[in-house]
Amino acid sequence: MIDGSIVFLLIGLLIGAILAWIWARLRLQTQAVLKTDLEKQFVRRELHEANERQLLSAQQELRQRQDELRQLSGHLATRDQVIKNLDDKLHHQKQELEQLQIRFRTEFENVANRLLEEKSQKFTAQNQEQIHALLQPLREHIRDFEDVSAMRFIEETRDRISLKKEIEQLRELNTQLSSDANNLASALKGDNKTQGDWGELQLEVLLQKAGLMRDLHYRMQASFTDEDGRAKRPDFIIILPEDKHLIIDSKVSLTAYERYFQANDDASRQIAAREHIDSLRRHIRDLSGKNYQQLYQINTPDYLLLFVPIEPAFALALQQDQKLFTEALERNIVLVTNSTLLATLRTVSYIWKQERQKNNVLEIARQSGLLYDKFCAFVEDLKAIGNRLDQTQVAYRDAMNKLLESTKFGDTLIGRAERIKELGAKTSKQLPKDLLEQIDQVQELPFADGELSNDV
């Protein structure tokens, strides 16, 4: 009997132990579930607070922009009121000018009529001069008043045009501020497309600031295909002399960087900084994996340039992880910012300038060769002309000798012609006297006298 009681007691203790173990395990599981729920609630609360902070910052920025817009609207309303007042004033002055012109015209007519009636019987030249002298000051006053009114009207018109231009500028500024506010809100919300477009815009501004021109010194978003037929579109391709290229890709890492500065404690800042570095490292891996330098249409070095437009964000990444730059170089990626890339781009601009100068020198040499060839041909033509002139001169002397040279005057052509005239031939002209004098001089030469004496 006692043994049976002991057995039942042991069985009861065993059942109690099993129940206690089951109860303890259920309690631990319940606590684990509660702990997990608490952690999830804590994470949700942190995310909610972070979103609230971002939303609050964006709302503050938007309120600031809205205040600026209200101020600009107030300025516009003030300028509109000023323009309205000027229009009213101008209208009033026009009315006064018209009334004064009517009044002066009426008084002038009255004075003229009265003077004409009083002096109609004694109207003489002296009276006309007196009337003119009497009315001339009035005319001058009217003319001066019209000139002053016209000048005032021109000045007020010019001022009104200037006000309209200022209002247009204020409206454009208003539109620009609204656009900037929207872009800022989109960037704070993590719009990657807007961030990417902004980075490409900053890069193109930097290219143009360095003196490079689009489609001449660089190409944007050009499409290529690799050996496997996959499409490749580098952000920017810098065109170098001798058909060489340099590829630049813009990457913007702003979301984690913005969270870093909005964090309220060191732990949150460290997490955001690590996410920022990881984002930049992903950009490096992505750009390295595209293998732009293997495109057969592009003659580029083995390295690519990754442009980070926000220099403080780049400095923060290097400050937190100094190996980042070395890791990029190992992947044939060179990290550049505004300052470092601008120096490189100015070097590219200088290379193009030297290339243009070299081409100019070659063109000058080519043109000089052509000019020398033209000059040689011109000299040959001059020599040919000189030879022909010499031949012409010899022929001229021979012809003149036939006219002038002979032992007797009557034997020359001119002598025979003069003899025919003396015999009574009808002529309307006569030979030049200087030509006849030359014949006389030839006849007076010593050899001519000797020959004549021998004949005698």
Secondary structure, 3 states (H helix, E strand, C coil): CHHHHHHHHHHHHHHHHHHHHHHHHHHHHHHHHHHHHHHHHHHHHHHHHHHHHHHHHHHHHHHHHHHHHHHHHHHHHHHHHHHHHHHHHHHHHHHHHHHHHHHHHHHHHHHHHHHHHHHCCCCCHHHHHHHHHHHHHHHHHHHHHHHHHHHHHHHHHHHHHHHHHHHHHHHHHHHHHHHHHHHHHHHHCCCHHHHHHHHHHHHHHHHHHCCCCECCCEEECCCEECCCCCEECCCEEEEEHHHEEEEEEECCCCHHHHHHHHCCCHHHHHHHHHHHHHHHHHHHHHHHHHCHHHCCCCCCCCCEEEECCCHHHHHHHHHHCCCHHHHHHHCCEEEECHHHHHHHHHHHHHHHHHHHHHHHHHHHHHHHHHHHHHHHHHHHHHHHHHHHHHHHHHHHHHHHHHHHCCCCHHHCHHHHHHHHHHCCCCCCCCCCHHHHHHHHHHHCCHHHHHHHHHHC
